[in-house]
Amino acid sequence: MKIADETKTDFSISGYSTFFQLRRTYQIIFLLPVLTGSLILGRFIQPFTMV
């Protein structure tokens, strides 16, 4: 009984970790274009703000 409980908790923890890793990768994939776009916009806006 004790061994079964331990394996069950290990499995749930591994499942949660993989889920969080997937979420993190998806967040990075969605954030990359936003970050690049903001950087490009910053490049264009910088000369105007400096003047």
C-alpha beads as a LAMMPS data file, in Angstrom:
LAMMPS data file: protein, C-alpha beads

51 atoms
50 bonds

1 atom types
1 bond types

-500.0 500.0 xlo xhi
-500.0 500.0 ylo yhi
-500.0 500.0 zlo zhi

Masses

1 110.0

Atoms # bond

1 1 1 0.000 0.000 0.000
2 1 1 2.770 2.427 0.956
3 1 1 4.775 1.747 -2.234
4 1 1 1.662 2.229 -4.413
5 1 1 0.945 5.606 -2.764
6 1 1 4.533 6.732 -3.309
7 1 1 4.471 5.796 -7.005
8 1 1 1.119 7.566 -7.406
9 1 1 2.463 10.821 -5.923
10 1 1 5.627 10.584 -8.076
11 1 1 3.497 10.124 -11.205
12 1 1 1.271 13.115 -10.362
13 1 1 4.322 15.306 -9.645
14 1 1 5.942 14.313 -12.966
15 1 1 2.674 15.020 -14.784
16 1 1 2.441 18.482 -13.198
17 1 1 6.084 19.263 -14.028
18 1 1 5.606 18.288 -17.691
19 1 1 2.407 20.376 -17.832
20 1 1 4.221 23.414 -16.416
21 1 1 7.139 22.879 -18.839
22 1 1 4.689 22.806 -21.773
23 1 1 2.986 25.953 -20.485
24 1 1 6.356 27.674 -20.139
25 1 1 7.379 26.767 -23.706
26 1 1 4.016 27.981 -25.036
27 1 1 4.419 31.278 -23.122
28 1 1 7.915 31.744 -24.610
29 1 1 6.608 30.977 -28.139
30 1 1 3.832 33.562 -27.717
31 1 1 6.103 36.149 -26.044
32 1 1 8.963 35.978 -28.593
33 1 1 7.109 37.830 -31.406
34 1 1 5.795 40.377 -28.892
35 1 1 9.303 41.037 -27.549
36 1 1 10.802 41.293 -31.033
37 1 1 7.992 43.623 -32.122
38 1 1 8.516 45.869 -29.088
39 1 1 12.270 45.947 -29.770
40 1 1 11.700 46.928 -33.417
41 1 1 9.186 49.600 -32.345
42 1 1 11.676 50.856 -29.752
43 1 1 14.342 51.146 -32.456
44 1 1 12.000 53.235 -34.608
45 1 1 10.729 55.400 -31.728
46 1 1 14.157 56.013 -30.091
47 1 1 15.465 58.565 -32.668
48 1 1 12.197 60.517 -32.459
49 1 1 12.249 60.610 -28.658
50 1 1 15.925 61.676 -28.609
51 1 1 15.217 64.710 -30.827

Bonds

1 1 1 2
2 1 2 3
3 1 3 4
4 1 4 5
5 1 5 6
6 1 6 7
7 1 7 8
8 1 8 9
9 1 9 10
10 1 10 11
11 1 11 12
12 1 12 13
13 1 13 14
14 1 14 15
15 1 15 16
16 1 16 17
17 1 17 18
18 1 18 19
19 1 19 20
20 1 20 21
21 1 21 22
22 1 22 23
23 1 23 24
24 1 24 25
25 1 25 26
26 1 26 27
27 1 27 28
28 1 28 29
29 1 29 30
30 1 30 31
31 1 31 32
32 1 32 33
33 1 33 34
34 1 34 35
35 1 35 36
36 1 36 37
37 1 37 38
38 1 38 39
39 1 39 40
40 1 40 41
41 1 41 42
42 1 42 43
43 1 43 44
44 1 44 45
45 1 45 46
46 1 46 47
47 1 47 48
48 1 48 49
49 1 49 50
50 1 50 51
